[in-house]
């Protein structure tokens, strides 16, 4: 089977609940979309506002507080919000990359080794039986080592250890000063059980395809930041029939618009390429913009450098007909929307409806959300900008 470029776009939108807001609760919504970028505390909230009908941010507050939705260092060694049932497998799958990245030269310059980190992790998790601040954890580490921890020691250990972020502050559950807590179920240690990572990678691949497929080996590797060889092996194993259990292959092969090899889970939604896609005001770092090696699926190539800045900041975008068409930011009186190409009046009217809803959503939380990133607007090329009133 061959799928077109617009077919890929519509498949992503359907699975990410962006063709139509879904009447789901927070936990079910997170489970459906697999993972939400969370390095900016507001972004998971705005992501769910875009995807769930009647979304109440208090529901996500409560889910974070009871750890049914957890925030942790996961794919691409960045913060994600995921359903608690996915956390263990996701963490085990990406742990080899986390280990290589965070226990390298910067960590060992502190005088510690990777083996020291392995020995310290169980003790750190025991210490984090309740929320612990950075300062408390650094003090614990210094006491454990018998001397103040050298630079790089806590930096590496806090991301290598499978710690959850504990809610600390309004308006978006997490403030600028994080606290950490141990997960209820501790992921298996990769050095002691390397097969755990491969088994969990297969689970991650399936979950990724459910939320973002069809996709290539390179796409999966980009999403998780794992080696392509590991992804390719996982997909080969998932394509093998499991006849003794009475099941066929869990993954099927497709051909992409450029002749590339793509993979998907059987029976996943693949809407017609002409399915209407309503405009959306997307959160910063929304997962749909970052989950692929080939980001043309959602971001036109000519706009990629406009929305993903040189330091990696990914701006809040306008999604029009399923593709990035501009950026937005809150301002006095509503939402300032900048379109990179001319938009029909009907599209502007639909964006204005979204802006009114978003302004009301932000009013009780943070009307100036993302304001610290406003300097990027001074570096955008001349384009049509409109103020979409908040009422």
C-alpha positions as CSV (number, residue, x, y, z in Angstrom):
1,X,0.0,0.0,0.0
2,X,1.2,3.5,-0.8
3,X,0.2,6.6,1.2
4,X,0.4,10.2,-0.1
5,X,2.0,13.1,1.7
6,X,-1.4,14.6,2.6
7,X,-2.5,11.1,3.7
8,X,0.4,11.1,6.2
9,X,-0.6,14.5,7.4
10,X,-4.2,13.5,8.0
11,X,-3.1,10.3,9.7
12,X,-1.0,12.3,12.2
13,X,-3.8,14.8,12.8
14,X,-6.4,12.0,13.4
15,X,-4.2,10.2,15.9
16,X,-3.2,13.4,17.6
17,X,-6.9,14.4,18.0
18,X,-6.4,17.5,15.8
19,X,-9.1,16.8,13.3
20,X,-11.8,17.0,15.9
21,X,-11.6,17.6,19.7
22,X,-12.3,14.3,21.5
23,X,-14.7,13.9,24.5
24,X,-12.0,12.2,26.6
25,X,-10.7,12.7,30.1
26,X,-7.2,13.8,30.8
27,X,-5.7,10.3,31.4
28,X,-7.4,8.8,28.3
29,X,-6.4,11.8,26.2
30,X,-2.7,11.5,27.2
31,X,-2.9,7.8,26.5
32,X,-4.3,8.4,23.0
33,X,-1.7,11.0,22.0
34,X,1.2,9.0,23.6
35,X,3.5,11.8,24.8
36,X,3.4,15.6,25.2
37,X,6.4,17.8,25.2
38,X,6.7,19.4,28.7
39,X,9.9,21.4,29.0
40,X,7.7,24.5,29.1
41,X,5.1,23.9,31.9
42,X,2.2,25.4,30.0
43,X,2.6,23.3,26.9
44,X,0.9,20.1,28.0
45,X,-2.1,22.1,29.1
46,X,-2.4,24.0,25.7
47,X,-1.8,20.7,23.9
48,X,-4.8,19.1,25.6
49,X,-6.9,22.3,25.1
50,X,-6.3,21.8,21.4
51,X,-7.3,18.1,21.5
52,X,-10.0,17.5,24.1
53,X,-13.5,18.9,24.2
54,X,-14.4,20.6,27.4
55,X,-10.8,20.3,28.7
56,X,-10.6,21.5,32.3
57,X,-7.0,22.3,33.3
58,X,-7.8,21.3,36.9
59,X,-8.0,17.7,35.6
60,X,-4.4,17.8,34.5
61,X,-3.4,19.4,37.8
62,X,-5.0,16.5,39.6
63,X,-3.5,13.9,37.3
64,X,0.0,15.3,37.9
65,X,-0.6,15.5,41.6
66,X,-1.6,11.8,41.8
67,X,1.0,10.7,39.3
68,X,-1.5,9.1,36.8
69,X,0.1,11.5,34.3
70,X,3.9,11.9,35.0
71,X,6.5,14.4,33.8
72,X,10.0,13.1,33.4
73,X,13.1,13.1,31.2
74,X,12.3,10.7,28.4
75,X,12.5,10.8,24.6
76,X,15.2,13.0,23.2
77,X,16.4,13.5,26.8
78,X,13.7,16.2,27.1
79,X,10.8,16.5,29.5
80,X,7.6,14.8,28.4
81,X,4.2,14.2,30.0
82,X,3.0,10.6,29.6
83,X,0.5,8.3,31.1
84,X,1.9,6.5,34.1
85,X,1.4,3.1,32.5
86,X,3.8,4.1,29.6
87,X,6.5,5.6,31.8
88,X,8.4,2.5,32.7
89,X,8.7,1.1,29.2
90,X,9.5,4.5,27.7
91,X,12.3,5.1,30.3
92,X,13.8,1.6,29.8
93,X,13.7,2.1,26.0
94,X,15.6,5.4,26.0
95,X,17.9,4.6,29.0
96,X,21.0,3.6,26.9
97,X,20.9,7.0,25.2
98,X,20.4,8.8,28.5
99,X,23.3,6.9,30.0
100,X,25.6,7.8,27.1
101,X,24.6,11.4,27.1
102,X,24.5,12.2,30.8
103,X,27.4,10.0,32.2
104,X,30.0,11.2,29.7
105,X,32.8,13.7,30.1
106,X,30.9,16.4,32.0
107,X,29.8,13.8,34.6
108,X,33.1,12.0,34.9
109,X,35.0,15.4,35.3
110,X,33.4,15.4,38.7
111,X,35.5,12.4,39.7
112,X,32.6,9.9,39.5
113,X,32.3,7.1,37.0
114,X,29.2,5.6,35.3
115,X,29.5,2.7,37.6
116,X,29.4,5.1,40.6
117,X,26.1,6.4,39.1
118,X,24.7,2.9,38.9
119,X,25.4,2.4,42.6
120,X,24.0,5.8,43.6
121,X,20.7,5.6,41.8
122,X,19.0,3.1,44.2
123,X,20.0,5.3,47.1
124,X,18.9,8.4,45.4
125,X,15.5,6.9,44.7
126,X,15.2,5.8,48.3
127,X,16.0,9.4,49.4
128,X,13.4,10.8,46.9
129,X,10.5,8.9,48.6
130,X,8.9,12.4,48.9
131,X,9.5,15.5,46.8
132,X,13.0,16.8,47.0
133,X,14.4,20.0,45.7
134,X,17.6,20.4,43.7
135,X,19.3,21.9,46.8
136,X,18.2,18.9,49.0
137,X,19.4,16.4,46.4
138,X,22.8,18.1,46.0
139,X,23.2,18.2,49.7
140,X,22.3,14.5,49.9
141,X,24.9,13.7,47.2
142,X,27.6,15.7,48.9
143,X,26.9,13.9,52.2
144,X,26.9,10.6,50.5
145,X,30.3,11.4,48.8
146,X,31.7,12.9,52.0
147,X,32.5,16.2,50.2
148,X,30.5,18.8,48.2
149,X,29.5,17.4,44.9
150,X,31.6,18.7,42.0
151,X,30.0,20.5,39.1
152,X,28.5,18.0,36.7
153,X,27.8,15.3,39.3
154,X,24.2,16.2,40.1
155,X,23.6,17.5,36.5
156,X,24.2,14.0,35.2
157,X,22.7,12.0,38.0
158,X,19.4,13.8,38.2
159,X,18.7,13.0,34.5
160,X,20.2,9.5,34.5
161,X,18.1,8.4,37.5
162,X,14.5,7.7,36.6
163,X,13.1,10.5,38.7
164,X,9.7,12.1,38.2
165,X,9.1,15.8,38.5
166,X,6.9,16.6,41.5
167,X,4.3,19.4,41.1
168,X,5.6,22.6,42.7
169,X,3.6,25.7,41.7
170,X,0.8,27.3,39.8
171,X,-0.3,28.2,37.2
172,X,0.9,25.1,35.3
173,X,1.8,22.6,38.2
174,X,5.6,23.0,37.7
175,X,7.7,26.1,38.3
176,X,11.2,27.1,37.4
177,X,12.7,25.3,40.4
178,X,12.0,21.6,40.0
179,X,11.5,19.0,42.7
180,X,12.0,15.3,42.2
181,X,10.3,12.2,43.4
182,X,10.9,8.5,42.8
183,X,8.4,6.6,40.6
184,X,6.1,4.0,42.2
185,X,7.6,1.4,39.9
186,X,11.3,1.7,39.2
187,X,12.4,0.9,35.7
188,X,14.9,-1.9,35.3
189,X,18.6,-1.0,35.3
190,X,20.0,-1.2,31.7
191,X,23.5,-2.3,32.6
192,X,22.2,-5.2,34.7
193,X,19.4,-6.1,32.3
194,X,20.2,-5.0,28.7
195,X,17.3,-7.0,27.2
196,X,14.9,-4.9,29.3
197,X,15.7,-1.9,27.1
198,X,15.1,-3.9,23.8
199,X,11.8,-5.3,25.1
200,X,10.7,-1.9,26.1
201,X,11.8,-0.3,22.9
202,X,9.4,-2.6,21.0
203,X,6.6,-1.3,23.3
204,X,7.7,2.3,22.6
205,X,7.7,1.7,18.9
206,X,4.2,0.3,18.9
207,X,3.0,3.2,21.1
208,X,4.7,5.7,18.8
209,X,3.1,4.3,15.7
210,X,-0.3,4.3,17.4
211,X,0.1,8.0,18.1
212,X,2.2,9.3,15.2
213,X,2.3,6.6,12.5
214,X,2.8,5.7,9.7
215,X,6.5,6.4,10.1
216,X,9.9,5.4,9.0
217,X,12.9,4.0,10.9
218,X,14.4,7.5,10.9
219,X,11.2,9.0,12.3
220,X,11.0,6.6,15.2
221,X,14.7,7.1,15.9
222,X,14.3,10.9,15.9
223,X,11.3,10.7,18.2
224,X,13.0,8.6,20.8
225,X,16.6,9.6,20.1
226,X,17.8,6.0,19.8
227,X,20.1,4.4,17.3
228,X,18.4,3.5,14.0
229,X,19.9,0.0,14.1
230,X,17.9,-0.6,17.4
231,X,14.7,0.7,15.8
232,X,15.2,-1.4,12.7
233,X,15.7,-4.5,14.8
234,X,12.6,-3.7,16.9
235,X,10.5,-3.3,13.8
236,X,11.8,-6.5,12.3
237,X,10.8,-8.4,15.4
238,X,7.4,-6.7,15.5
239,X,6.8,-7.7,11.9
240,X,7.5,-11.4,12.6
241,X,4.3,-13.5,12.9
242,X,3.6,-14.7,16.5
243,X,1.7,-17.8,15.5
244,X,2.1,-19.8,18.7
245,X,0.1,-17.1,20.4
246,X,-2.4,-16.9,17.6
247,X,-1.5,-13.4,16.5
248,X,-0.1,-12.1,13.2
249,X,2.5,-9.4,12.8
250,X,2.0,-6.4,15.1
251,X,3.4,-4.0,12.5
252,X,2.8,-3.7,8.7
253,X,4.8,-2.1,6.0
254,X,3.6,0.7,3.7
255,X,5.3,2.8,1.0
256,X,5.5,6.5,1.5
257,X,5.1,9.3,-1.0
258,X,8.8,9.4,-1.8
259,X,9.1,5.6,-2.1
260,X,10.4,5.3,1.4
261,X,9.6,2.4,3.7
262,X,7.0,3.2,6.4
263,X,5.5,1.2,9.2
264,X,2.2,1.2,11.0
265,X,0.0,-0.7,13.3
266,X,-2.7,-2.6,11.5
267,X,-6.1,-1.0,11.7
268,X,-4.9,2.4,12.8
269,X,-6.9,5.4,11.4
270,X,-5.7,6.7,8.0
271,X,-8.3,9.3,7.0
272,X,-8.8,10.3,3.4
273,X,-6.4,13.0,2.4
274,X,-9.2,15.4,1.6
275,X,-10.6,15.2,5.2
276,X,-11.1,18.8,6.4
277,X,-8.6,19.9,9.1
278,X,-9.7,22.9,11.3
279,X,-7.3,25.6,12.3
280,X,-5.6,25.3,15.6
281,X,-3.4,27.5,17.8
282,X,-0.7,25.0,18.8
283,X,1.5,25.0,21.9
284,X,5.2,25.7,21.9
285,X,7.2,22.5,21.2
286,X,4.0,20.7,20.3
287,X,4.9,17.0,19.7
288,X,3.4,16.9,16.2
289,X,6.2,19.4,15.1
290,X,9.0,17.3,16.6
291,X,8.1,13.7,16.4
292,X,9.5,13.0,12.9
293,X,12.8,13.0,11.1
294,X,10.9,14.2,8.0
295,X,9.0,17.2,9.5
296,X,7.5,18.1,6.1
297,X,4.5,16.1,7.2
298,X,3.3,19.1,9.3
299,X,5.9,21.9,8.8
300,X,6.5,23.2,5.2
301,X,10.2,23.3,4.6
302,X,10.3,27.0,3.9
303,X,8.9,27.7,7.4
304,X,10.9,25.2,9.5
305,X,13.6,27.7,10.5
306,X,11.0,30.3,11.3
307,X,9.3,28.2,13.9
308,X,12.3,26.3,15.3
309,X,14.8,28.8,16.2
310,X,18.6,28.3,16.3
311,X,18.7,27.3,20.0
312,X,15.8,24.8,19.6
313,X,13.0,27.0,20.8
314,X,9.9,25.9,18.8
315,X,7.4,28.7,18.7
316,X,3.6,28.5,19.2
317,X,2.2,28.0,15.7
318,X,-0.9,28.4,13.6
319,X,-2.0,25.2,12.0
320,X,-4.0,25.8,8.9
321,X,-5.3,22.9,6.7
322,X,-3.1,20.6,8.8
323,X,0.1,22.5,8.2
324,X,2.1,25.2,10.0
325,X,1.2,28.5,8.4
326,X,2.4,31.0,11.0
327,X,2.9,31.8,14.7
328,X,1.0,33.3,17.5
329,X,1.5,35.0,20.9
330,X,-0.8,36.5,23.5
331,X,-0.9,40.3,23.7
332,X,-3.1,42.9,25.3
333,X,-6.7,42.3,24.0
334,X,-6.3,38.9,22.5
335,X,-4.0,36.8,20.4
336,X,-1.5,38.3,17.9
337,X,-1.3,35.9,14.9
338,X,1.3,36.2,12.2
339,X,0.7,34.3,8.9
340,X,3.6,33.4,6.7
341,X,1.4,33.4,3.6
342,X,-2.0,35.0,2.7
343,X,-5.0,33.3,4.4
344,X,-8.6,33.4,3.3
345,X,-11.1,35.4,5.3
346,X,-12.9,32.3,6.4
347,X,-9.6,30.9,7.9
348,X,-9.0,34.1,9.8
349,X,-12.6,33.9,11.1
350,X,-12.0,30.3,12.3
351,X,-8.7,31.4,13.9
352,X,-10.5,34.2,15.6
353,X,-12.9,31.7,17.2
354,X,-10.0,29.7,18.5
355,X,-8.3,32.9,19.8
356,X,-11.5,33.8,21.8
357,X,-11.5,30.3,23.3
358,X,-7.8,30.3,24.1
359,X,-7.9,33.8,25.7
360,X,-10.7,32.6,28.0
361,X,-8.8,29.5,28.8
362,X,-5.7,31.5,29.7
363,X,-7.5,34.2,31.7
364,X,-7.5,32.3,35.0
365,X,-4.0,30.8,34.5
366,X,-1.5,32.9,32.6
367,X,-2.8,35.4,30.1
368,X,0.8,36.3,29.0
369,X,1.9,32.7,28.5
370,X,5.2,32.3,26.6
371,X,6.0,36.0,27.0
372,X,9.6,35.3,27.8
373,X,10.0,34.1,24.2
374,X,8.7,37.3,22.6
375,X,12.1,38.4,21.4
376,X,11.9,35.9,18.5
377,X,9.1,37.9,16.9
378,X,11.6,40.7,16.3
379,X,13.5,38.3,14.1
380,X,10.6,37.2,11.9
381,X,10.4,38.4,8.3
382,X,7.6,40.8,7.3
383,X,4.3,39.0,7.2
384,X,0.6,39.6,7.7
385,X,-0.2,40.1,11.4
386,X,-3.6,40.5,12.9
387,X,-4.9,40.9,16.4
388,X,-7.5,38.3,17.1
389,X,-9.7,39.8,19.9
390,X,-10.1,37.8,23.0
391,X,-13.8,38.7,23.3
